């Protein structure tokens, strides 16, 4: 059974009327009390009766996922099919409908007052002007967050550090980065940040940028593999870059993992079935989708809710592409619940 206002009040140790005033934003309640109430709301997953709220506040149950089709990186981004699926699924579970729109279409919906809240990337947010206090959640960690920004992201910096640490433990030297680092998208800057942080003293960063296509990755990789001091291991920004790298390795007759080790971001289905199977940094699309909608609904139902920032930790799945030892251990990814 779903939590009630009274449940929140009991959990926070206050009267139900205090909870009601805090949620409406029309109270001067002490900060410590407000924090207890908001913590109880999150712990109990409380959200006011949707029918009552709709009648009282003109709610429509319509949420928008904003995609800037001109600027969004189509490869390896946050809007992989699994993330979209779980955003839609969680919205439906909460009796809402999630529609995909461009910034232009969003402005039309805003004029018609048909939206309750918005999900969008930091890149798309640059082309969108929302009314003051309108509920939104950023799908990605912005480089320069505003005080009121709520955002959620996979911890890409941590993922890159996990990948480099694994390659170092396998005694690979001269670890390079290959992928979509040249487009300036903030998610790729997080990957590069973690890559640089994890390199040991004396190992300079070597970054080989591509345009995001496997053809570009193949061309760039062939050039770097032909250098006198070629990389011994490569971290790829996404699966398509890894596919291009594998083609370049075949072109140059280099072996994986003996000559070059590979780890890539995203556990797309192809990663496990390539030859050799690719070690991956798994990004949790399911949790991202569920938590993003939760955060947005909190902002819709509880206007006074303070901003929330959430980084989802990734997981490393080790497969044949990055194991130098002769004894191959079973790959520790049997408990996964989806693709990332």
Residue frames relative to the residue before (quaternion, step in Angstrom):
aa qw qx qy qz dx dy dz
X 1.0000 0.0000 0.0000 0.0000 0.00 0.00 0.00
X 0.4916 -0.6829 0.4536 0.2938 3.60 -0.92 0.89
X 0.5734 -0.6103 0.4327 0.3340 3.54 -1.20 0.64
X 0.2953 -0.7464 0.5737 0.1628 3.56 -1.21 0.62
X 0.6940 -0.4396 0.3592 0.4428 3.55 -1.32 0.13
X 0.6468 0.5228 -0.3154 0.4570 3.56 1.02 -0.81
X 0.6104 0.5436 -0.3506 0.4572 3.61 1.05 -0.71
X 0.6458 0.5118 -0.3123 0.4726 3.57 0.97 -0.87
X 0.6512 0.5239 -0.3178 0.4477 3.57 0.93 -0.91
X 0.6601 0.4970 -0.3141 0.4675 3.60 0.92 -0.87
X 0.6722 0.5060 -0.3062 0.4453 3.58 0.90 -0.91
X 0.7240 0.4195 -0.2378 0.4932 3.58 1.08 -0.72
X 0.4259 -0.7265 0.4475 0.3008 3.58 1.26 -0.20
X 0.5952 0.5332 -0.3787 0.4669 3.57 1.05 0.78
X 0.6042 -0.5342 0.4310 0.4046 3.56 -1.31 0.03
X 0.6163 -0.5697 0.3947 0.3739 3.58 -1.13 0.63
X 0.6241 0.5442 -0.3496 0.4382 3.60 1.01 -0.67
X 0.6114 0.5417 -0.3500 0.4585 3.59 1.11 -0.63
X 0.6281 0.5226 -0.3290 0.4734 3.56 1.02 -0.82
X 0.6549 0.5256 -0.3107 0.4453 3.56 0.90 -0.93
X 0.6767 0.4870 -0.3008 0.4631 3.60 0.92 -0.88
X 0.6418 0.5209 -0.3277 0.4576 3.58 1.00 -0.79
X 0.6640 0.5090 -0.3065 0.4540 3.58 0.96 -0.86
X 0.6823 0.4793 -0.2900 0.4697 3.58 1.05 -0.64
X 0.4277 -0.7184 0.4479 0.3168 3.57 1.27 -0.31
X 0.5987 0.5790 -0.3435 0.4341 3.57 1.28 0.20
X 0.6065 0.5380 -0.3654 0.4573 3.57 0.82 0.96
X 0.3246 -0.7241 0.5720 0.2078 3.54 -1.24 0.50
X 0.1579 0.8209 -0.5290 0.1462 3.57 1.12 0.69
X 0.5992 -0.5863 0.4089 0.3607 3.57 -1.08 0.74
X 0.6094 -0.5913 0.3942 0.3515 3.55 -1.12 0.76
X 0.6378 0.5366 -0.3363 0.4384 3.60 0.97 -0.82
X 0.6527 0.4990 -0.3076 0.4800 3.60 1.03 -0.79
X 0.6344 0.5321 -0.3253 0.4568 3.57 0.98 -0.84
X 0.6593 0.5108 -0.3112 0.4555 3.57 0.94 -0.87
X 0.6285 0.5258 -0.3344 0.4655 3.60 1.04 -0.74
X 0.6560 0.5106 -0.3079 0.4628 3.57 0.99 -0.85
X 0.6820 0.4781 -0.2984 0.4662 3.59 0.86 -0.91
X 0.6202 0.5285 -0.3453 0.4655 3.61 1.07 -0.70
X 0.6534 0.5056 -0.3112 0.4696 3.59 1.01 -0.80
X 0.6138 0.5489 -0.3425 0.4525 3.60 1.03 -0.76
X 0.6907 0.4646 -0.2844 0.4756 3.58 0.88 -0.92
X 0.6607 0.5225 -0.3176 0.4354 3.58 0.94 -0.88
X 0.7460 0.3908 -0.2065 0.4981 3.57 1.00 -0.84
X 0.3211 -0.7525 0.4999 0.2842 3.59 1.32 -0.20
X 0.2028 0.8096 -0.5178 0.1877 3.54 0.91 0.99
X 0.1371 0.7447 -0.6518 0.0422 3.56 -1.08 0.75
X 0.5501 -0.6548 0.4070 0.3209 3.58 -0.85 1.02
X 0.6708 -0.4931 0.3711 0.4113 3.53 -1.25 0.48
X 0.4207 -0.7539 0.4456 0.2369 3.56 -0.52 1.23
X 0.6442 0.5250 -0.3379 0.4418 3.61 0.97 -0.74
X 0.6672 0.4989 -0.3009 0.4642 3.54 0.94 -0.90
X 0.6518 0.5155 -0.3146 0.4587 3.54 0.98 -0.86
X 0.6393 0.5380 -0.3306 0.4388 3.57 0.98 -0.84
X 0.6748 0.4918 -0.2969 0.4632 3.56 0.93 -0.91
X 0.7066 0.4710 -0.2678 0.4551 3.55 0.97 -0.87
X 0.8333 0.2391 -0.0954 0.4891 3.58 0.86 -0.86
X 0.5444 -0.6459 0.4055 0.3492 3.60 1.16 0.29
X 0.2726 0.7838 -0.5155 0.2138 3.59 1.06 0.64
X 0.2790 -0.7797 0.5443 0.1341 3.55 -1.10 0.77
X 0.4104 -0.7044 0.4804 0.3234 3.60 1.18 -0.47
X 0.5763 0.5862 -0.3740 0.4293 3.61 1.26 0.22
X 0.0865 -0.7694 0.6328 0.0110 3.55 -0.89 1.09
X 0.2409 -0.7747 0.5689 0.1343 3.57 -1.15 0.58
X 0.1841 -0.7221 0.6578 0.1096 3.52 -1.14 0.84
X 0.1900 -0.8322 0.5163 0.0688 3.57 -0.33 1.28
X 0.0362 -0.7776 0.6275 -0.0147 3.54 -0.86 1.08
X 0.2297 -0.7412 0.6139 0.1448 3.54 -0.86 0.99
X 0.2559 -0.8273 0.4816 0.1347 3.57 0.00 1.29
X 0.6264 0.5419 -0.3481 0.4390 3.59 1.20 -0.31
X 0.8041 0.3171 -0.1278 0.4864 3.56 1.04 -0.78
X 0.5697 0.6208 -0.4002 0.3603 3.62 1.10 -0.52
X 0.4333 -0.6658 0.5441 0.2701 3.56 -1.08 0.79
X 0.3162 -0.7946 0.4819 0.1908 3.63 -0.50 1.09
X 0.7089 0.4656 -0.2562 0.4638 3.59 1.21 -0.29
X 0.8731 0.0522 -0.0440 0.4828 3.54 -0.88 1.00
X 0.4380 0.7309 -0.4387 0.2854 3.57 1.17 0.35
X 0.7274 -0.4391 0.3085 0.4277 3.48 -1.38 0.01
X 0.7021 0.4596 -0.2740 0.4698 3.60 1.13 -0.53
X 0.1189 0.7560 -0.6181 0.1796 3.54 0.74 1.09
X 0.6861 -0.5252 0.3045 0.4009 3.56 -1.17 0.56
X 0.6448 0.5298 -0.3456 0.4291 3.60 0.98 -0.71
X 0.6340 0.5215 -0.3374 0.4607 3.61 1.02 -0.78
X 0.6477 0.5066 -0.3208 0.4700 3.58 0.93 -0.85
X 0.6361 0.5410 -0.3316 0.4389 3.57 0.96 -0.87
X 0.7254 0.4381 -0.2621 0.4617 3.58 0.79 -0.96
X 0.5673 0.5481 -0.3902 0.4749 3.60 1.15 -0.44
X 0.6705 0.4911 -0.2904 0.4743 3.56 0.91 -0.95
X 0.6690 0.5208 -0.3041 0.4345 3.57 0.87 -0.96
X 0.6876 0.4708 -0.2915 0.4697 3.58 0.90 -0.88
X 0.6123 0.5362 -0.3550 0.4600 3.59 1.04 -0.68
X 0.6593 0.5006 -0.3073 0.4694 3.60 0.95 -0.87
X 0.6212 0.5467 -0.3441 0.4436 3.58 1.03 -0.78
X 0.7244 0.3942 -0.2220 0.5202 3.55 1.14 -0.67
X 0.5265 -0.6803 0.3793 0.3407 3.58 1.29 0.50
X 0.5296 0.5763 -0.4347 0.4454 3.56 1.02 0.89
X 0.3101 -0.7174 0.5866 0.2125 3.55 -1.31 0.27
X 0.1946 -0.7854 0.5819 0.0813 3.57 -0.85 1.03
X 0.0684 -0.8058 0.5882 0.0052 3.56 -0.71 1.10
X 0.3790 -0.7057 0.5524 0.2307 3.58 -1.12 0.74
X 0.0388 0.8090 -0.5821 0.0724 3.58 -0.79 1.03
X 0.4398 -0.6234 0.5673 0.3099 3.54 -1.35 0.29
X 0.6686 -0.4793 0.3500 0.4480 3.63 -1.19 0.22
X 0.6338 0.5339 -0.3387 0.4456 3.59 1.02 -0.72
X 0.6757 0.4762 -0.2890 0.4829 3.59 0.92 -0.92
X 0.5941 0.5699 -0.3637 0.4358 3.59 1.09 -0.66
X 0.6504 0.5218 -0.3282 0.4439 3.58 0.90 -0.87
X 0.6328 0.5249 -0.3337 0.4612 3.58 1.03 -0.73
X 0.6633 0.4966 -0.3067 0.4684 3.59 0.94 -0.86
X 0.6302 0.5355 -0.3386 0.4489 3.57 1.04 -0.75
X 0.6372 0.5308 -0.3306 0.4505 3.59 0.99 -0.82
X 0.7105 0.4476 -0.2463 0.4839 3.55 1.06 -0.80
X 0.3520 -0.7696 0.4619 0.2656 3.59 1.37 -0.04
X 0.3811 0.7469 -0.4583 0.2947 3.54 0.98 0.90
X 0.6682 0.5120 -0.2924 0.4538 3.61 1.25 -0.11
X 0.3255 -0.7246 0.5740 0.1989 3.53 -1.19 0.70
X 0.8075 -0.1134 0.1194 0.5664 3.60 1.02 -0.73
X 0.2983 -0.7716 0.5507 0.1118 3.55 -1.30 0.47
X 0.1503 -0.7242 0.6659 0.0978 3.53 -1.21 0.78
X 0.1797 0.7944 -0.5627 0.1411 3.60 -0.83 0.92
X 0.5153 -0.6282 0.4834 0.3260 3.56 -1.24 0.49
X 0.6348 -0.5069 0.3937 0.4302 3.61 -1.20 0.28
X 0.6218 0.5409 -0.3498 0.4454 3.61 1.06 -0.70
X 0.6830 0.4726 -0.2860 0.4779 3.59 0.91 -0.92
X 0.6027 0.5897 -0.3582 0.4009 3.59 1.08 -0.70
X 0.5872 0.5916 -0.3704 0.4097 3.60 1.15 -0.52
X 0.7352 0.3870 -0.2160 0.5129 3.58 1.19 -0.53
X 0.6630 0.4822 -0.2892 0.4942 3.58 1.29 0.17
X 0.1111 -0.7667 0.6288 0.0671 3.56 -0.99 0.86
X 0.1377 -0.8104 0.5682 0.0373 3.57 -0.44 1.25
X 0.5641 -0.5790 0.4539 0.3748 3.59 -1.13 0.55
X 0.6275 -0.5430 0.3999 0.3893 3.54 -1.17 0.54
X 0.8456 0.1279 -0.1530 0.4951 3.56 -1.03 1.01
X 0.4134 0.6859 -0.5021 0.3263 3.61 1.15 0.36
X 0.4862 -0.7009 0.4302 0.2954 3.65 -0.79 0.96
X 0.1693 0.7677 -0.6053 0.1246 3.57 -0.92 0.95
X 0.1184 -0.7490 0.6443 0.0994 3.55 -1.33 0.39
X 0.3402 -0.7351 0.5532 0.1949 3.58 -0.93 0.91
X 0.2659 -0.7472 0.5925 0.1412 3.56 -0.92 0.98
X 0.7279 0.2814 -0.2445 0.5755 3.52 0.35 1.30
X 0.4747 -0.6735 0.4918 0.2815 3.56 -1.09 0.71
X 0.3006 -0.7728 0.5250 0.1919 3.63 -0.51 1.08
X 0.5462 -0.6118 0.4576 0.3434 3.56 -1.15 0.59
X 0.7933 0.1281 -0.0435 0.5936 3.56 1.05 -0.79
X 0.1013 -0.8399 0.5306 0.0523 3.61 0.33 1.22
X 0.4111 -0.6680 0.5637 0.2588 3.51 -1.21 0.68
X 0.6732 -0.5178 0.3259 0.4152 3.63 -1.11 0.51
X 0.7539 0.4002 -0.2252 0.4698 3.61 0.98 -0.75
X 0.4464 0.7160 -0.4462 0.2983 3.60 1.23 0.01
X 0.1041 -0.7096 0.6915 0.0861 3.52 -1.12 0.85
X 0.0802 0.8167 -0.5659 0.0798 3.58 -0.80 0.94
X 0.1460 -0.7600 0.6288 0.0745 3.51 -1.32 0.48
X 0.0901 0.7971 -0.5901 0.0913 3.57 -1.01 0.77
X 0.4947 -0.5607 0.5503 0.3715 3.50 -1.36 0.22
X 0.4469 -0.6838 0.5018 0.2844 3.58 -1.03 0.74
X 0.1387 -0.8424 0.5192 0.0405 3.54 0.23 1.34
X 0.6060 0.5496 -0.3574 0.4505 3.58 1.08 -0.65
X 0.6572 0.4914 -0.3049 0.4833 3.58 0.93 -0.88
X 0.6299 0.5448 -0.3379 0.4385 3.59 0.98 -0.79
X 0.6602 0.4967 -0.3081 0.4717 3.57 0.94 -0.86
X 0.6396 0.5186 -0.3283 0.4628 3.58 1.02 -0.76
X 0.6290 0.5297 -0.3286 0.4647 3.59 1.02 -0.79
X 0.6579 0.5160 -0.3100 0.4526 3.59 0.96 -0.87
X 0.6840 0.4769 -0.2929 0.4679 3.59 0.86 -0.95
X 0.6290 0.5334 -0.3355 0.4552 3.60 0.97 -0.82
X 0.6461 0.5167 -0.3162 0.4642 3.58 0.98 -0.84
X 0.6731 0.4935 -0.3008 0.4615 3.59 0.89 -0.90
X 0.6341 0.5221 -0.3306 0.4648 3.59 1.04 -0.72
X 0.6562 0.5084 -0.3088 0.4643 3.58 1.00 -0.80
X 0.6597 0.4710 -0.3005 0.5026 3.57 1.24 -0.45
X 0.4954 -0.7069 0.3772 0.3355 3.57 1.40 0.25
X 0.3481 0.6932 -0.5420 0.3234 3.56 1.05 0.78
X 0.1806 -0.7583 0.6168 0.1097 3.56 -1.12 0.72
X 0.8085 0.2646 -0.1943 0.4884 3.57 -1.32 0.21
X 0.1214 0.8158 -0.5472 0.1427 3.57 0.64 1.19
X 0.1250 -0.8122 0.5694 0.0221 3.58 -0.73 1.11
X 0.3461 -0.6987 0.5863 0.2198 3.54 -1.39 0.22
X 0.0401 -0.7947 0.6054 -0.0158 3.57 -0.86 1.02
X 0.5627 0.6344 -0.4178 0.3262 3.60 -0.80 0.89
X 0.7845 -0.3805 0.2597 0.4151 3.48 -1.40 -0.29
X 0.2207 0.8058 -0.5175 0.1850 3.56 0.65 1.10
X 0.6336 0.5849 -0.3255 0.3879 3.57 1.21 -0.33
X 0.6247 0.5956 -0.3473 0.3665 3.63 1.16 -0.42
X 0.4838 -0.7062 0.4133 0.3104 3.60 1.24 -0.16
X 0.4077 0.7098 -0.4859 0.3065 3.61 1.23 0.00
X 0.5587 -0.6652 0.3766 0.3217 3.55 -0.88 0.96
X 0.6190 0.5618 -0.3614 0.4130 3.60 1.03 -0.70
X 0.6700 0.4842 -0.3099 0.4697 3.59 1.03 -0.71
X 0.5911 0.5492 -0.3702 0.4603 3.57 1.14 -0.50
X 0.6095 0.5330 -0.3546 0.4677 3.61 1.11 -0.60
X 0.6307 0.5282 -0.3343 0.4598 3.58 0.97 -0.80
X 0.6815 0.4855 -0.2860 0.4670 3.58 0.88 -0.95
X 0.6038 0.5635 -0.3481 0.4435 3.57 1.06 -0.74
X 0.6943 0.4639 -0.2745 0.4769 3.58 0.87 -0.96
X 0.6112 0.5559 -0.3413 0.4482 3.58 1.04 -0.78
X 0.6886 0.4750 -0.2864 0.4671 3.58 0.85 -0.95
X 0.6536 0.5379 -0.3207 0.4250 3.58 0.94 -0.88
X 0.7194 0.4763 -0.2547 0.4367 3.58 1.00 -0.84
X 0.5423 0.6242 -0.4186 0.3755 3.62 1.15 -0.34
X 0.4369 -0.7015 0.4912 0.2754 3.60 -0.89 0.85
X 0.6494 -0.4974 0.3825 0.4297 3.59 -1.21 0.37
X 0.7702 0.3376 -0.2524 0.4786 3.57 -0.92 0.84
X 0.6766 0.4055 -0.3024 0.5351 3.62 1.25 -0.15
X 0.2381 -0.8075 0.5204 0.1426 3.61 -0.17 1.21
X 0.5176 -0.6244 0.4741 0.3426 3.60 -1.10 0.61
X 0.0618 -0.7645 0.6409 0.0324 3.55 -1.09 0.80
X 0.0464 -0.8282 0.5555 -0.0584 3.53 -0.37 1.32
X 0.0978 -0.7931 0.6011 0.0094 3.54 -0.77 1.11
X 0.1856 -0.8350 0.5105 0.0875 3.62 -0.10 1.30
X 0.1309 -0.7631 0.6297 0.0632 3.54 -1.21 0.70
X 0.5274 -0.6200 0.4610 0.3536 3.57 -1.29 0.06
X 0.6641 -0.5354 0.2944 0.4309 3.61 1.26 0.24
X 0.6379 0.5066 -0.3375 0.4718 3.60 1.24 -0.11
X 0.5716 -0.5857 0.4300 0.3813 3.62 -1.13 0.48
X 0.5903 0.5694 -0.3739 0.4330 3.60 1.11 -0.58
X 0.6619 0.4905 -0.2984 0.4819 3.57 0.96 -0.89
X 0.6483 0.5210 -0.3208 0.4532 3.58 0.96 -0.87
X 0.6358 0.5293 -0.3280 0.4561 3.58 1.00 -0.80
X 0.6772 0.4968 -0.2918 0.4576 3.56 0.90 -0.93
X 0.6779 0.4844 -0.2899 0.4709 3.57 0.89 -0.95
X 0.6630 0.5137 -0.3071 0.4497 3.58 0.95 -0.89
X 0.6231 0.5373 -0.3474 0.4499 3.60 0.95 -0.78
X 0.6544 0.5123 -0.3169 0.4571 3.57 0.98 -0.79
X 0.7140 0.4472 -0.2787 0.4610 3.60 0.84 -0.93
X 0.6452 0.5167 -0.3255 0.4590 3.60 1.10 -0.62
X 0.6558 0.5089 -0.3087 0.4644 3.57 1.21 -0.41
X 0.4995 0.6581 -0.4277 0.3666 3.57 1.26 -0.09
X 0.6311 -0.5487 0.3895 0.3859 3.56 -1.19 0.56
X 0.7542 0.2331 -0.1432 0.5969 3.59 0.98 -0.83
X 0.0285 -0.8416 0.5390 -0.0203 3.56 0.41 1.22
X 0.5993 -0.5554 0.4204 0.3945 3.61 -1.19 0.40
X 0.3409 -0.7174 0.5690 0.2130 3.55 -1.20 0.61
X 0.7729 0.0443 -0.0431 0.6315 3.56 1.29 -0.35
X 0.1443 -0.8011 0.5794 0.0409 3.56 -1.11 0.72
X 0.2215 -0.7300 0.6341 0.1262 3.54 -1.03 0.93
X 0.1942 -0.7981 0.5649 0.0781 3.58 -0.71 1.12
X 0.5097 -0.6738 0.4466 0.2947 3.58 -1.02 0.78
X 0.8004 -0.0176 0.0524 0.5969 3.62 1.17 -0.49
X 0.7095 -0.4898 0.3171 0.3951 3.56 -1.32 0.26
X 0.6418 0.5313 -0.3416 0.4348 3.59 0.99 -0.73
X 0.6191 0.5129 -0.3369 0.4901 3.58 1.08 -0.67
X 0.6436 0.5200 -0.3221 0.4600 3.58 1.01 -0.81
X 0.6272 0.5293 -0.3404 0.4589 3.62 1.03 -0.74
X 0.6532 0.5019 -0.3103 0.4745 3.57 0.97 -0.83
X 0.6281 0.5343 -0.3249 0.4631 3.56 1.07 -0.77
X 0.6465 0.5165 -0.3247 0.4580 3.60 0.92 -0.85
X 0.6400 0.5095 -0.3298 0.4712 3.60 1.01 -0.73
X 0.6482 0.5131 -0.3162 0.4653 3.58 1.00 -0.82
X 0.6387 0.5202 -0.3257 0.4640 3.59 1.03 -0.74
X 0.6302 0.5039 -0.3325 0.4883 3.59 1.05 -0.69
X 0.6330 0.5412 -0.3301 0.4443 3.58 1.01 -0.80
X 0.7676 0.3634 -0.1772 0.4974 3.58 1.01 -0.82
X 0.4419 -0.7338 0.4211 0.2982 3.59 1.33 0.20
X 0.4181 0.6696 -0.4961 0.3616 3.55 1.04 0.79
X 0.3718 -0.7577 0.5052 0.1802 3.57 -1.04 0.86
X 0.2132 -0.7307 0.6362 0.1260 3.51 -1.29 0.65
X 0.6055 -0.2428 -0.7572 0.0331 1.64 -1.59 1.95
X 0.4105 0.7649 -0.4449 0.2203 3.61 1.26 -0.14
X 0.7762 0.3149 -0.1729 0.5181 3.61 0.87 -0.92
X 0.7947 0.0335 0.0171 0.6058 3.57 1.04 -0.82
X 0.2399 -0.7610 0.5873 0.1359 3.57 -0.85 1.00
X 0.1486 -0.8004 0.5781 0.0556 3.57 -1.11 0.71
X 0.0418 0.7202 -0.6925 0.0010 3.52 -1.19 0.81
X 0.0815 -0.8091 0.5813 0.0267 3.59 -0.97 0.82
X 0.4806 -0.6120 0.5336 0.3312 3.55 -1.27 0.38
X 0.7986 0.3040 -0.2700 0.4437 3.54 -1.31 0.64
X 0.2079 -0.7689 0.5968 0.0971 3.54 -0.88 1.02
X 0.0269 0.7946 -0.6022 0.0724 3.55 0.47 1.19
X 0.6641 -0.5221 0.3326 0.4191 3.64 -1.10 0.50
X 0.6193 0.5728 -0.3558 0.4021 3.59 1.02 -0.72
X 0.5939 0.6269 -0.3732 0.3391 3.59 1.02 -0.75
X 0.6989 0.4799 -0.2713 0.4556 3.57 0.96 -0.86
X 0.7661 0.4005 -0.1897 0.4654 3.58 1.09 -0.64
X 0.4565 0.6359 -0.4797 0.3965 3.57 1.23 0.27
X 0.3556 -0.7177 0.5527 0.2302 3.57 -1.27 0.23
X 0.4712 -0.3721 -0.7678 0.2238 1.48 -0.88 2.38
X 0.6501 -0.4805 0.3898 0.4410 3.61 -1.25 0.23
X 0.3944 -0.7651 0.4720 0.1906 3.56 -0.89 0.97
X 0.4124 -0.6363 0.5913 0.2746 3.54 -1.13 0.76
X 0.0848 -0.8359 0.5420 -0.0168 3.58 -0.88 0.94
X 0.3376 -0.6326 0.6454 0.2634 3.46 -1.43 0.36
X 0.2243 -0.8073 0.5389 0.0870 3.56 -0.37 1.30
X 0.1660 -0.7789 0.6017 0.0619 3.55 -0.82 1.11
X 0.4017 -0.7680 0.4594 0.1943 3.55 -0.72 1.14
X 0.1842 -0.8211 0.5349 0.0757 3.58 0.04 1.31
X 0.6234 0.5506 -0.3487 0.4320 3.59 1.04 -0.68
X 0.6942 0.4563 -0.2975 0.4704 3.57 0.77 -0.93
X 0.6140 0.5494 -0.3572 0.4401 3.58 1.00 -0.75
X 0.6754 0.5025 -0.2990 0.4494 3.58 0.89 -0.92
X 0.6768 0.4973 -0.2904 0.4586 3.57 0.90 -0.97
X 0.7096 0.4612 -0.2742 0.4566 3.58 0.80 -0.99
X 0.6218 0.5509 -0.3541 0.4295 3.61 0.99 -0.72
X 0.6773 0.4656 -0.2961 0.4866 3.60 0.89 -0.89
X 0.6054 0.5459 -0.3605 0.4534 3.61 1.00 -0.75
X 0.6730 0.5039 -0.3013 0.4499 3.57 0.84 -0.98
X 0.6628 0.5022 -0.3108 0.4603 3.58 0.96 -0.84
X 0.6618 0.5036 -0.3145 0.4577 3.60 0.93 -0.87
X 0.6048 0.5436 -0.3602 0.4571 3.59 1.07 -0.63
X 0.6688 0.4980 -0.2953 0.4664 3.56 1.00 -0.85
X 0.6415 0.5130 -0.3168 0.4742 3.58 1.12 -0.66
X 0.7616 0.4060 -0.2004 0.4636 3.57 0.79 -1.07
X 0.7787 0.2103 -0.0932 0.5837 3.57 1.15 -0.66
X 0.2067 -0.8375 0.4900 0.1253 3.64 0.29 1.21
X 0.6892 0.4858 -0.2898 0.4527 3.59 1.09 -0.58
X 0.4041 0.7265 -0.4734 0.2911 3.60 1.26 -0.03
X 0.4222 -0.7166 0.4831 0.2736 3.63 -0.74 0.96
X 0.6521 -0.5192 0.3695 0.4107 3.61 -1.18 0.44
X 0.1577 -0.7721 0.6106 0.0781 3.55 -1.18 0.68
X 0.0863 -0.7709 0.6301 0.0346 3.57 -1.06 0.83
X 0.0049 0.8275 -0.5566 0.0729 3.56 -0.70 1.10
X 0.1155 -0.7590 0.6391 0.0466 3.56 -0.90 1.05
X 0.2546 -0.7775 0.5610 0.1262 3.58 -0.76 1.08
X 0.3779 -0.7450 0.4916 0.2459 3.64 -0.60 1.04
X 0.3786 -0.7198 0.5330 0.2336 3.60 -1.00 0.79
X 0.3108 -0.7129 0.5843 0.2319 3.55 -1.37 -0.05
X 0.3260 -0.7287 0.5712 0.1911 3.54 -1.13 0.72
X 0.0821 -0.7651 0.6374 0.0401 3.56 -0.89 0.99
X 0.2270 -0.8014 0.5454 0.0943 3.55 -0.52 1.22
X 0.0157 0.7793 -0.6251 0.0424 3.53 -0.82 1.09
X 0.8128 -0.3578 0.1834 0.4216 3.54 -1.35 0.00
X 0.6218 0.6113 -0.3496 0.3427 3.61 1.02 -0.67
X 0.7938 0.2735 -0.1495 0.5223 3.61 1.20 -0.29
X 0.5549 0.5919 -0.4014 0.4249 3.61 1.18 0.42
X 0.2212 -0.8068 0.5383 0.1024 3.56 -0.52 1.19
X 0.5933 0.5936 -0.3748 0.3940 3.58 1.12 -0.63
X 0.5601 -0.6348 0.4226 0.3235 3.58 -1.10 0.69
X 0.6864 0.4359 -0.2781 0.5114 3.57 1.09 -0.69
X 0.2163 -0.8001 0.5517 0.0933 3.57 -0.55 1.20
X 0.2397 -0.7735 0.5684 0.1451 3.59 -0.59 1.07
X 0.6230 -0.5278 0.3965 0.4197 3.62 -1.17 0.43
X 0.4882 -0.6733 0.4679 0.2991 3.59 -0.99 0.77
X 0.3550 -0.7852 0.4725 0.1849 3.62 -0.66 1.11
X 0.4888 0.6645 -0.4532 0.3378 3.58 0.59 1.05
X 0.3491 0.7826 -0.4653 0.2217 3.59 1.23 0.31
X 0.6978 0.4831 -0.2798 0.4487 3.60 1.16 -0.48
X 0.4057 0.7341 -0.4756 0.2651 3.60 1.17 0.19
X 0.2986 -0.7761 0.5369 0.1424 3.52 -1.09 0.75
X 0.8165 0.0270 -0.0055 0.5767 3.59 1.18 0.16
X 0.5370 -0.6036 0.4765 0.3468 3.52 -1.32 -0.05
X 0.1813 -0.8293 0.5240 0.0693 3.56 -1.07 0.72
